[in-house]
Amino acid sequence: MNADGAQGLARIKKRGGVTVVQAPSEAEHPVMPAAAIAASPIDHVLTLAEIPPLLARLCPGLTK
C-alpha cells in the first residue's frame, strides 16, 4: 500500500520530474502520502483543492 507509490514518486523525482503529494492531514489514508514524503524530496505537498491549479500552471498547453 505504501512502497510502490513512494518508489514511483522517487523515480519521477530522480529523473527530473515535478512531484506533487496530497497533504497527509487531509488524506483518507494519510500513511500513503506520508510514505511518499519520506521516500524522496517532494516539490509540492498540497490539499486536493490546491492540486488542480498547480497542474494547470505546470501544463498550460494542456488546459483550454
Biopython code that builds the backbone (N, CA, C, O; Angstrom):
import numpy as np
from Bio.PDB.StructureBuilder import StructureBuilder

atoms = [
    (1, "MET", "N", (0.822, -1.200, 0.000)),
    (1, "MET", "CA", (0.000, 0.000, 0.000)),
    (1, "MET", "C", (0.861, 1.258, 0.000)),
    (1, "MET", "O", (0.447, 2.276, -0.554)),
    (2, "ASN", "N", (2.027, 1.218, 0.594)),
    (2, "ASN", "CA", (2.838, 2.421, 0.713)),
    (2, "ASN", "C", (4.018, 2.447, -0.246)),
    (2, "ASN", "O", (4.283, 3.469, -0.879)),
    (3, "ALA", "N", (4.720, 1.342, -0.357)),
    (3, "ALA", "CA", (6.021, 1.335, -1.018)),
    (3, "ALA", "C", (5.961, 1.564, -2.522)),
    (3, "ALA", "O", (6.803, 2.287, -3.054)),
    (4, "ASP", "N", (5.005, 0.982, -3.221)),
    (4, "ASP", "CA", (5.024, 1.097, -4.677)),
    (4, "ASP", "C", (4.822, 2.530, -5.151)),
    (4, "ASP", "O", (5.532, 2.985, -6.047)),
    (5, "GLY", "N", (3.872, 3.245, -4.569)),
    (5, "GLY", "CA", (3.663, 4.640, -4.945)),
    (5, "GLY", "C", (4.828, 5.529, -4.556)),
    (5, "GLY", "O", (5.231, 6.410, -5.316)),
    (6, "ALA", "N", (5.364, 5.297, -3.378)),
    (6, "ALA", "CA", (6.506, 6.081, -2.910)),
    (6, "ALA", "C", (7.719, 5.841, -3.789)),
    (6, "ALA", "O", (8.452, 6.780, -4.099)),
    (7, "GLN", "N", (7.942, 4.595, -4.194)),
    (7, "GLN", "CA", (9.070, 4.281, -5.077)),
    (7, "GLN", "C", (8.887, 4.925, -6.448)),
    (7, "GLN", "O", (9.842, 5.442, -7.027)),
    (8, "GLY", "N", (7.671, 4.894, -6.962)),
    (8, "GLY", "CA", (7.399, 5.523, -8.248)),
    (8, "GLY", "C", (7.624, 7.022, -8.211)),
    (8, "GLY", "O", (8.187, 7.595, -9.143)),
    (9, "LEU", "N", (7.188, 7.649, -7.146)),
    (9, "LEU", "CA", (7.380, 9.090, -6.994)),
    (9, "LEU", "C", (8.860, 9.429, -6.880)),
    (9, "LEU", "O", (9.315, 10.421, -7.449)),
    (10, "ALA", "N", (9.615, 8.611, -6.147)),
    (10, "ALA", "CA", (11.056, 8.832, -6.020)),
    (10, "ALA", "C", (11.730, 8.711, -7.386)),
    (10, "ALA", "O", (12.662, 9.458, -7.684)),
    (11, "ARG", "N", (11.274, 7.795, -8.199)),
    (11, "ARG", "CA", (11.854, 7.629, -9.542)),
    (11, "ARG", "C", (11.538, 8.831, -10.435)),
    (11, "ARG", "O", (12.392, 9.283, -11.198)),
    (12, "ILE", "N", (10.326, 9.340, -10.339)),
    (12, "ILE", "CA", (9.965, 10.549, -11.091)),
    (12, "ILE", "C", (10.888, 11.698, -10.703)),
    (12, "ILE", "O", (11.412, 12.401, -11.567)),
    (13, "LYS", "N", (11.085, 11.886, -9.404)),
    (13, "LYS", "CA", (11.946, 12.966, -8.914)),
    (13, "LYS", "C", (13.377, 12.772, -9.395)),
    (13, "LYS", "O", (14.025, 13.729, -9.819)),
    (14, "LYS", "N", (13.872, 11.542, -9.332)),
    (14, "LYS", "CA", (15.241, 11.240, -9.756)),
    (14, "LYS", "C", (15.455, 11.571, -11.233)),
    (14, "LYS", "O", (16.555, 11.953, -11.631)),
    (15, "ARG", "N", (14.426, 11.429, -12.028)),
    (15, "ARG", "CA", (14.524, 11.710, -13.466)),
    (15, "ARG", "C", (14.187, 13.154, -13.811)),
    (15, "ARG", "O", (14.048, 13.497, -14.985)),
    (16, "GLY", "N", (14.056, 14.002, -12.795)),
    (16, "GLY", "CA", (13.851, 15.424, -13.036)),
    (16, "GLY", "C", (12.405, 15.873, -13.071)),
    (16, "GLY", "O", (12.128, 17.026, -13.404)),
    (17, "GLY", "N", (11.488, 15.001, -12.739)),
    (17, "GLY", "CA", (10.078, 15.357, -12.750)),
    (17, "GLY", "C", (9.681, 16.169, -11.528)),
    (17, "GLY", "O", (10.413, 16.248, -10.541)),
    (18, "VAL", "N", (8.511, 16.765, -11.623)),
    (18, "VAL", "CA", (7.943, 17.542, -10.521)),
    (18, "VAL", "C", (7.049, 16.603, -9.713)),
    (18, "VAL", "O", (6.209, 15.896, -10.269)),
    (19, "THR", "N", (7.241, 16.605, -8.406)),
    (19, "THR", "CA", (6.468, 15.716, -7.555)),
    (19, "THR", "C", (5.429, 16.484, -6.759)),
    (19, "THR", "O", (5.700, 17.545, -6.198)),
    (20, "VAL", "N", (4.233, 15.916, -6.726)),
    (20, "VAL", "CA", (3.099, 16.526, -6.033)),
    (20, "VAL", "C", (2.449, 15.452, -5.170)),
    (20, "VAL", "O", (2.143, 14.361, -5.651)),
    (21, "VAL", "N", (2.241, 15.761, -3.908)),
    (21, "VAL", "CA", (1.639, 14.820, -2.968)),
    (21, "VAL", "C", (0.518, 15.523, -2.216)),
    (21, "VAL", "O", (0.635, 16.692, -1.848)),
    (22, "GLN", "N", (-0.562, 14.795, -1.995)),
    (22, "GLN", "CA", (-1.649, 15.327, -1.183)),
    (22, "GLN", "C", (-1.181, 15.467, 0.261)),
    (22, "GLN", "O", (-0.449, 14.617, 0.768)),
    (23, "ALA", "N", (-1.597, 16.521, 0.908)),
    (23, "ALA", "CA", (-1.262, 16.741, 2.317)),
    (23, "ALA", "C", (-1.791, 15.585, 3.158)),
    (23, "ALA", "O", (-2.988, 15.300, 3.130)),
    (24, "PRO", "N", (-0.911, 14.915, 3.908)),
    (24, "PRO", "CA", (-1.376, 13.797, 4.728)),
    (24, "PRO", "C", (-2.492, 14.170, 5.695)),
    (24, "PRO", "O", (-3.340, 13.334, 6.008)),
    (25, "SER", "N", (-2.505, 15.399, 6.168)),
    (25, "SER", "CA", (-3.510, 15.827, 7.146)),
    (25, "SER", "C", (-4.930, 15.752, 6.608)),
    (25, "SER", "O", (-5.877, 15.695, 7.391)),
    (26, "GLU", "N", (-5.101, 15.751, 5.283)),
    (26, "GLU", "CA", (-6.446, 15.685, 4.732)),
    (26, "GLU", "C", (-6.707, 14.414, 3.942)),
    (26, "GLU", "O", (-7.802, 14.235, 3.409)),
    (27, "ALA", "N", (-5.729, 13.536, 3.859)),
    (27, "ALA", "CA", (-5.869, 12.307, 3.076)),
    (27, "ALA", "C", (-6.719, 11.274, 3.806)),
    (27, "ALA", "O", (-6.675, 11.176, 5.032)),
    (28, "GLU", "N", (-7.487, 10.510, 3.050)),
    (28, "GLU", "CA", (-8.285, 9.439, 3.639)),
    (28, "GLU", "C", (-7.379, 8.384, 4.276)),
    (28, "GLU", "O", (-7.709, 7.815, 5.317)),
    (29, "HIS", "N", (-6.233, 8.131, 3.637)),
    (29, "HIS", "CA", (-5.237, 7.199, 4.154)),
    (29, "HIS", "C", (-3.907, 7.953, 4.271)),
    (29, "HIS", "O", (-3.080, 7.868, 3.363)),
    (30, "PRO", "N", (-3.683, 8.681, 5.357)),
    (30, "PRO", "CA", (-2.504, 9.546, 5.475)),
    (30, "PRO", "C", (-1.174, 8.819, 5.392)),
    (30, "PRO", "O", (-0.153, 9.437, 5.093)),
    (31, "VAL", "N", (-1.167, 7.522, 5.649)),
    (31, "VAL", "CA", (0.089, 6.781, 5.584)),
    (31, "VAL", "C", (0.644, 6.757, 4.156)),
    (31, "VAL", "O", (1.858, 6.671, 3.968)),
    (32, "MET", "N", (-0.220, 6.832, 3.163)),
    (32, "MET", "CA", (0.245, 6.775, 1.770)),
    (32, "MET", "C", (1.018, 8.039, 1.377)),
    (32, "MET", "O", (2.156, 7.918, 0.923)),
    (33, "PRO", "N", (0.460, 9.239, 1.528)),
    (33, "PRO", "CA", (1.266, 10.409, 1.193)),
    (33, "PRO", "C", (2.450, 10.585, 2.135)),
    (33, "PRO", "O", (3.489, 11.104, 1.727)),
    (34, "ALA", "N", (2.310, 10.162, 3.386)),
    (34, "ALA", "CA", (3.434, 10.264, 4.322)),
    (34, "ALA", "C", (4.590, 9.385, 3.863)),
    (34, "ALA", "O", (5.750, 9.776, 3.996)),
    (35, "ALA", "N", (4.295, 8.203, 3.325)),
    (35, "ALA", "CA", (5.342, 7.321, 2.810)),
    (35, "ALA", "C", (6.043, 7.957, 1.619)),
    (35, "ALA", "O", (7.262, 7.853, 1.486)),
    (36, "ALA", "N", (5.283, 8.612, 0.755)),
    (36, "ALA", "CA", (5.876, 9.285, -0.395)),
    (36, "ALA", "C", (6.787, 10.424, 0.046)),
    (36, "ALA", "O", (7.878, 10.599, -0.498)),
    (37, "ILE", "N", (6.346, 11.186, 1.019)),
    (37, "ILE", "CA", (7.135, 12.308, 1.535)),
    (37, "ILE", "C", (8.427, 11.807, 2.168)),
    (37, "ILE", "O", (9.471, 12.446, 2.039)),
    (38, "ALA", "N", (8.362, 10.671, 2.848)),
    (38, "ALA", "CA", (9.549, 10.106, 3.489)),
    (38, "ALA", "C", (10.522, 9.506, 2.483)),
    (38, "ALA", "O", (11.715, 9.408, 2.766)),
    (39, "ALA", "N", (10.030, 9.101, 1.309)),
    (39, "ALA", "CA", (10.862, 8.391, 0.331)),
    (39, "ALA", "C", (11.786, 9.303, -0.457)),
    (39, "ALA", "O", (12.870, 8.878, -0.857)),
    (40, "SER", "N", (11.389, 10.536, -0.687)),
    (40, "SER", "CA", (12.213, 11.421, -1.519)),
    (40, "SER", "C", (11.764, 12.860, -1.319)),
    (40, "SER", "O", (10.691, 13.115, -0.770)),
    (41, "PRO", "N", (12.598, 13.805, -1.770)),
    (41, "PRO", "CA", (12.173, 15.211, -1.691)),
    (41, "PRO", "C", (10.928, 15.441, -2.554)),
    (41, "PRO", "O", (10.855, 14.968, -3.688)),
    (42, "ILE", "N", (9.979, 16.152, -2.023)),
    (42, "ILE", "CA", (8.725, 16.434, -2.722)),
    (42, "ILE", "C", (8.681, 17.926, -3.040)),
    (42, "ILE", "O", (8.989, 18.767, -2.195)),
    (43, "ASP", "N", (8.294, 18.234, -4.267)),
    (43, "ASP", "CA", (8.221, 19.640, -4.677)),
    (43, "ASP", "C", (7.010, 20.354, -4.074)),
    (43, "ASP", "O", (7.102, 21.513, -3.672)),
    (44, "HIS", "N", (5.886, 19.659, -4.017)),
    (44, "HIS", "CA", (4.654, 20.288, -3.552)),
    (44, "HIS", "C", (3.861, 19.314, -2.699)),
    (44, "HIS", "O", (3.569, 18.200, -3.134)),
    (45, "VAL", "N", (3.513, 19.725, -1.490)),
    (45, "VAL", "CA", (2.580, 18.996, -0.635)),
    (45, "VAL", "C", (1.375, 19.909, -0.494)),
    (45, "VAL", "O", (1.453, 20.959, 0.144)),
    (46, "LEU", "N", (0.260, 19.506, -1.091)),
    (46, "LEU", "CA", (-0.890, 20.397, -1.226)),
    (46, "LEU", "C", (-2.194, 19.715, -0.841)),
    (46, "LEU", "O", (-2.277, 18.488, -0.774)),
    (47, "THR", "N", (-3.198, 20.523, -0.594)),
    (47, "THR", "CA", (-4.552, 19.995, -0.402)),
    (47, "THR", "C", (-5.104, 19.606, -1.772)),
    (47, "THR", "O", (-4.575, 20.007, -2.808)),
    (48, "LEU", "N", (-6.172, 18.823, -1.753)),
    (48, "LEU", "CA", (-6.789, 18.439, -3.030)),
    (48, "LEU", "C", (-7.252, 19.665, -3.815)),
    (48, "LEU", "O", (-7.168, 19.676, -5.043)),
    (49, "ALA", "N", (-7.732, 20.680, -3.134)),
    (49, "ALA", "CA", (-8.193, 21.896, -3.815)),
    (49, "ALA", "C", (-7.041, 22.654, -4.468)),
    (49, "ALA", "O", (-7.248, 23.356, -5.457)),
    (50, "GLU", "N", (-5.840, 22.521, -3.929)),
    (50, "GLU", "CA", (-4.686, 23.247, -4.472)),
    (50, "GLU", "C", (-4.014, 22.535, -5.642)),
    (50, "GLU", "O", (-3.295, 23.167, -6.416)),
    (51, "ILE", "N", (-4.236, 21.246, -5.781)),
    (51, "ILE", "CA", (-3.531, 20.483, -6.821)),
    (51, "ILE", "C", (-3.955, 20.861, -8.243)),
    (51, "ILE", "O", (-3.074, 21.090, -9.071)),
    (52, "PRO", "N", (-5.247, 20.942, -8.581)),
    (52, "PRO", "CA", (-5.602, 21.285, -9.966)),
    (52, "PRO", "C", (-5.033, 22.615, -10.463)),
    (52, "PRO", "O", (-4.536, 22.663, -11.588)),
    (53, "PRO", "N", (-5.081, 23.706, -9.672)),
    (53, "PRO", "CA", (-4.480, 24.950, -10.167)),
    (53, "PRO", "C", (-2.972, 24.822, -10.414)),
    (53, "PRO", "O", (-2.445, 25.409, -11.359)),
    (54, "LEU", "N", (-2.287, 24.059, -9.570)),
    (54, "LEU", "CA", (-0.861, 23.849, -9.784)),
    (54, "LEU", "C", (-0.633, 23.100, -11.098)),
    (54, "LEU", "O", (0.229, 23.484, -11.888)),
    (55, "LEU", "N", (-1.389, 22.048, -11.331)),
    (55, "LEU", "CA", (-1.236, 21.286, -12.570)),
    (55, "LEU", "C", (-1.516, 22.162, -13.792)),
    (55, "LEU", "O", (-0.841, 22.042, -14.815)),
    (56, "ALA", "N", (-2.506, 23.036, -13.682)),
    (56, "ALA", "CA", (-2.809, 23.951, -14.790)),
    (56, "ALA", "C", (-1.653, 24.897, -15.055)),
    (56, "ALA", "O", (-1.365, 25.211, -16.210)),
    (57, "ARG", "N", (-0.976, 25.365, -13.991)),
    (57, "ARG", "CA", (0.183, 26.239, -14.182)),
    (57, "ARG", "C", (1.368, 25.477, -14.753)),
    (57, "ARG", "O", (2.110, 26.016, -15.574)),
    (58, "LEU", "N", (1.556, 24.236, -14.332)),
    (58, "LEU", "CA", (2.684, 23.435, -14.811)),
    (58, "LEU", "C", (2.505, 22.976, -16.252)),
    (58, "LEU", "O", (3.487, 22.750, -16.960)),
    (59, "CYS", "N", (1.263, 22.837, -16.685)),
    (59, "CYS", "CA", (0.975, 22.315, -18.024)),
    (59, "CYS", "C", (0.025, 23.257, -18.761)),
    (59, "CYS", "O", (-1.083, 22.849, -19.110)),
    (60, "PRO", "N", (0.425, 24.504, -19.007)),
    (60, "PRO", "CA", (-0.513, 25.474, -19.589)),
    (60, "PRO", "C", (-1.021, 25.090, -20.976)),
    (60, "PRO", "O", (-2.133, 25.469, -21.342)),
    (61, "GLY", "N", (-0.246, 24.359, -21.747)),
    (61, "GLY", "CA", (-0.686, 23.985, -23.083)),
    (61, "GLY", "C", (-1.763, 22.910, -23.096)),
    (61, "GLY", "O", (-2.377, 22.655, -24.132)),
    (62, "LEU", "N", (-1.993, 22.285, -21.956)),
    (62, "LEU", "CA", (-2.982, 21.204, -21.886)),
    (62, "LEU", "C", (-4.348, 21.681, -21.446)),
    (62, "LEU", "O", (-5.326, 20.941, -21.554)),
    (63, "THR", "N", (-4.433, 22.913, -20.948)),
    (63, "THR", "CA", (-5.722, 23.403, -20.486)),
    (63, "THR", "C", (-6.357, 24.257, -21.560)),
    (63, "THR", "O", (-5.668, 24.887, -22.361)),
    (64, "LYS", "N", (-7.667, 24.271, -21.569)),
    (64, "LYS", "CA", (-8.401, 25.085, -22.547)),
    (64, "LYS", "C", (-9.441, 25.908, -21.867)),
    (64, "LYS", "O", (-10.163, 26.658, -22.525)),
]
sb = StructureBuilder()
sb.init_structure("model")
sb.init_model(0)
sb.init_chain("A")
sb.init_seg("    ")
for serial, (resi, resn, name, xyz) in enumerate(atoms, 1):
    if name == "N":
        sb.init_residue(resn, " ", resi, " ")
    sb.init_atom(name, np.array(xyz, "f"), 0.0, 1.0, " ", f" {name:<3s}", serial, name[0])
structure = sb.get_structure()
